[in-house]
Amino acid sequence: MTTAYNKIDRILREKLSDDDYPTYKEELDAICQAKIQRTWVDLTRTQIQNVYFEVLKEHRGGHQMQGQLAFGEALQAKIKEVNR
């Protein structure tokens, strides 16, 4: 954990009774875990091109707007997949 976490934990240990400390420690842990955010992963140029060519194959000869919407949806799906 972080230095801030260690300082707060030390204060809790010093100020709380042995009976109360575990409950507050659990709450502190829950707060700290909730604050941890994942690092965003961008799509590479190659991944974007692959998505584009897949959509292009599916919508060849179709209406341009449908192809553009499909490309946007496919990109969104790929971004969600990469950032799971």
Beta strands, then each sheet from edge to edge (+ up, - down):
end
